[in-house]
Amino acid sequence: MKKIRLIIITILIIVLLFPKYEIYEDGGTKTYTSLAYKLILWNEIEGKQGMELYFFPRNFYNLSYYSNK
């Protein structure tokens, strides 16, 4: 029973923290999105530069939602 719990907890942690990676054609903005967080590395041509981190539940919005802030 302990092995099953350990396996389930390990799978849950991997799913929560393993990000999906995307690159946008606005100058090279990169996003790393998982169920627990969203990391945005801004690199817009004539726009935002830098890094922003959002945690659940604010991590499911489209990139345009964050760029208007």
C-alpha angles and dihedrals in degrees: 000000000000091000092054091050091049092050092048093048091048092051091047092052092049092050093047096048106030107099134214111229125219134173120202127209095233093099100306107305110172128202130194110195128183133157091268104040149002122219117195121193103194119212107155123163104249092352145070122357127183140045135300130185124200127185132206126325096019093056099082101071126109118261092252089063091061097041092061093060 
